[in-house]
Amino acid sequence: MNIKKHIQKINFVTAEGCFMTYKEIYDLHIQLLHVYENNEKHQGPYQKQLNYFKRQFFIAEDIVQRIFVLNQLIKIHEKSREIKINWCSEEYFK
């Protein structure tokens, strides 16, 4: 059996005890990334990193690599969001 096909059939147990396949994990990452990108009004401080990982996504060879790249993109968006949240809280408590 091809190892890549075998790996894609492995199920993951989430914190709630539900099973998720690589395809389901991939779909969730795509949905979250779309939410982040649709809510971006302008380029943030991490635009170079975002561009780099977007290019990596298209050369990824399988779903596992794509999930890794999507995860990196989401982490970058969350870092950018964290900066905005900190700024808002500082402004609020001035």
C-alpha positions as CSV (number, residue, x, y, z in Angstrom):
1,M,0.0,0.0,0.0
2,N,1.2,3.5,-0.8
3,I,2.3,5.2,2.4
4,K,0.7,8.5,1.4
5,K,-2.6,6.9,0.8
6,H,-2.3,5.0,4.1
7,I,-1.5,8.2,6.1
8,Q,-4.5,10.0,4.6
9,K,-6.8,7.3,6.0
10,I,-5.6,7.8,9.6
11,N,-8.2,9.3,11.9
12,F,-7.3,11.9,14.5
13,V,-9.1,12.2,17.8
14,T,-9.9,15.7,18.8
15,A,-10.2,17.0,22.3
16,E,-13.9,16.3,22.2
17,G,-13.2,12.6,21.3
18,C,-14.5,13.0,17.7
19,F,-12.6,11.4,14.8
20,M,-11.3,13.7,12.0
21,T,-9.7,12.7,8.8
22,Y,-7.0,14.7,7.0
23,K,-9.6,15.9,4.6
24,E,-11.8,17.2,7.4
25,I,-8.8,18.9,9.1
26,Y,-7.8,20.4,5.7
27,D,-11.4,21.7,5.2
28,L,-11.5,23.3,8.6
29,H,-8.1,25.0,8.1
30,I,-9.4,26.4,4.7
31,Q,-12.5,27.7,6.3
32,L,-10.6,29.5,9.1
33,L,-8.1,30.9,6.6
34,H,-10.9,32.3,4.5
35,V,-12.4,34.0,7.5
36,Y,-9.1,35.6,8.3
37,E,-8.4,36.7,4.8
38,N,-11.9,38.0,4.1
39,N,-11.7,40.2,7.3
40,E,-8.2,41.7,6.4
41,K,-8.7,45.3,5.4
42,H,-5.0,46.0,4.6
43,Q,-1.7,44.3,4.5
44,G,-0.3,43.7,7.9
45,P,3.3,43.5,9.2
46,Y,3.5,39.8,8.3
47,Q,2.7,40.1,4.6
48,K,6.1,38.8,3.5
49,Q,5.6,35.7,5.6
50,L,2.0,35.2,4.3
51,N,3.2,35.5,0.7
52,Y,6.0,33.0,1.3
53,F,3.6,30.4,2.8
54,K,1.0,30.9,0.1
55,R,3.7,30.0,-2.5
56,Q,4.6,27.0,-0.4
57,F,1.0,25.9,-0.4
58,F,1.1,25.5,-4.2
59,I,4.2,23.4,-4.2
60,A,3.2,21.1,-1.4
61,E,3.1,17.5,-2.5
62,D,0.3,16.1,-0.4
63,I,-2.5,16.9,2.0
64,V,-0.3,16.6,5.1
65,Q,2.1,19.2,3.8
66,R,-0.8,21.5,2.8
67,I,-2.2,21.2,6.3
68,F,1.1,22.2,7.7
69,V,1.3,25.2,5.4
70,L,-2.3,26.2,6.2
71,N,-1.5,26.0,9.9
72,Q,1.5,28.3,9.4
73,L,-0.7,30.8,7.6
74,I,-3.3,30.7,10.4
75,K,-0.6,31.2,13.0
76,I,0.6,34.3,11.2
77,H,-2.9,35.7,11.0
78,E,-3.3,35.1,14.7
79,K,-0.1,36.9,15.5
80,S,-1.4,39.9,13.5
81,R,-4.7,39.7,15.3
82,E,-3.0,39.5,18.6
83,I,-1.2,42.8,17.9
84,K,-4.6,44.5,17.1
85,I,-6.2,43.1,20.2
86,N,-3.3,44.4,22.4
87,W,-3.5,47.8,20.8
88,C,-7.3,48.0,21.4
89,S,-7.0,47.0,25.0
90,E,-4.2,49.6,25.6
91,E,-6.3,52.3,24.0
92,Y,-9.3,51.3,26.0
93,F,-7.4,51.4,29.4
94,K,-5.6,54.7,28.8
